């Protein structure tokens, strides 16, 4: 029987099994370029540990998910994205646009965004 982490696209990227343009990684987080960018800068940040969705988070996941948000802001500052602004997006569930069921944050910048989105 194959485990969820063996089937999960983002777990396979985090492990190096599937190649990606990784821009940052540490023990908790991996950040890589989105293969279908929706803005001039479009990165995906994931916790290394598999957490399927926000609804499945527990208190034990707070450090991993909080670390992803922290790293997103660090990357934004390092790339000077904060000068003009950037957007962080987390989709929760299919109706919201979640297509990979591993918590992830999209970091988007380099164009103007509208509100409300989509």
C-alpha positions as CSV (number, residue, x, y, z in Angstrom):
1,X,0.0,0.0,0.0
2,X,1.3,3.4,-1.0
3,X,1.3,6.1,1.8
4,X,-0.2,9.5,1.2
5,X,3.3,11.1,1.4
6,X,4.5,8.8,-1.3
7,X,1.6,9.8,-3.6
8,X,1.6,13.6,-2.7
9,X,3.1,15.8,-5.4
10,X,4.4,18.3,-2.9
11,X,5.9,15.7,-0.6
12,X,7.7,14.3,-3.6
13,X,9.1,17.7,-4.5
14,X,10.2,18.3,-0.9
15,X,12.0,15.0,-0.9
16,X,13.8,15.8,-4.2
17,X,12.1,12.9,-6.0
18,X,10.4,15.3,-8.4
19,X,12.6,18.2,-9.7
20,X,11.5,21.8,-9.0
21,X,13.1,25.2,-9.2
22,X,13.7,25.4,-5.4
23,X,14.4,28.9,-4.2
24,X,14.6,28.2,-0.5
25,X,14.6,25.2,1.8
26,X,15.3,24.4,5.5
27,X,14.3,21.7,7.9
28,X,10.6,22.9,8.0
29,X,9.9,24.6,4.7
30,X,10.5,24.3,0.9
31,X,9.8,27.2,-1.5
32,X,9.8,26.7,-5.3
33,X,8.6,28.4,-8.5
34,X,5.1,27.6,-9.5
35,X,5.0,25.7,-12.9
36,X,1.9,27.7,-14.0
37,X,2.7,31.2,-12.7
38,X,-0.2,33.6,-12.3
39,X,2.1,36.6,-11.8
40,X,5.7,37.6,-12.6
41,X,6.7,36.2,-9.2
42,X,4.8,33.1,-8.2
43,X,6.3,30.9,-5.6
44,X,4.8,28.0,-3.7
45,X,5.8,27.4,-0.1
46,X,5.1,24.2,1.7
47,X,5.8,22.6,5.1
48,X,8.0,19.6,4.6
49,X,5.7,17.6,6.8
50,X,2.5,16.5,5.0
51,X,-0.6,18.3,6.3
52,X,-3.5,17.9,3.8
53,X,-5.4,21.0,4.6
54,X,-6.1,23.8,7.0
55,X,-9.0,21.8,8.3
56,X,-6.7,18.9,9.3
57,X,-4.3,21.1,11.2
58,X,-3.7,20.5,14.8
59,X,-1.9,22.6,17.4
60,X,1.2,20.4,16.7
61,X,1.2,21.8,13.1
62,X,1.3,25.5,14.1
63,X,5.1,25.7,14.0
64,X,5.3,24.2,10.5
65,X,2.5,26.3,9.0
66,X,3.7,29.5,10.8
67,X,7.2,28.8,9.5
68,X,5.9,28.8,6.0
69,X,4.3,32.2,6.5
70,X,7.4,33.5,8.1
71,X,9.6,32.3,5.3
72,X,7.2,33.8,2.7
73,X,7.7,37.2,4.3
74,X,11.5,36.7,4.4
75,X,11.6,35.8,0.8
76,X,9.4,38.8,-0.1
77,X,11.7,41.2,1.8
78,X,14.9,39.6,0.3
79,X,13.5,40.1,-3.2
80,X,12.2,43.6,-2.4
81,X,8.6,42.5,-3.2
82,X,7.4,44.5,-0.2
83,X,8.4,47.7,-2.0
84,X,5.3,47.4,-4.3
85,X,3.3,44.8,-2.4
86,X,2.7,41.1,-2.7
87,X,-0.1,38.6,-2.0
88,X,-0.1,35.4,0.0
89,X,-2.9,32.9,-0.9
90,X,-4.0,29.8,0.9
91,X,-6.8,27.8,-0.8
92,X,-8.8,25.6,1.5
93,X,-10.8,22.9,-0.3
94,X,-11.7,22.2,-3.9
95,X,-14.4,25.0,-4.2
96,X,-11.7,27.5,-3.1
97,X,-9.2,26.3,-5.8
98,X,-7.1,23.8,-3.8
99,X,-5.8,21.3,-6.3
100,X,-2.9,19.7,-4.3
101,X,-4.0,18.5,-0.9
102,X,-0.9,19.5,1.1
103,X,-1.1,22.9,2.8
104,X,0.7,25.5,0.7
105,X,1.0,29.2,0.3
106,X,1.2,31.0,-3.0
107,X,3.5,34.1,-2.9
108,X,2.5,36.3,-5.8
109,X,4.0,39.7,-6.9
110,X,5.0,41.8,-9.8
111,X,1.5,42.9,-11.0
112,X,-1.5,44.6,-9.6
113,X,-4.2,42.4,-8.0
114,X,-7.9,43.1,-7.7
115,X,-10.2,42.6,-4.8
116,X,-12.2,40.5,-4.4
117,X,-10.2,37.8,-6.0
118,X,-11.6,35.3,-8.4
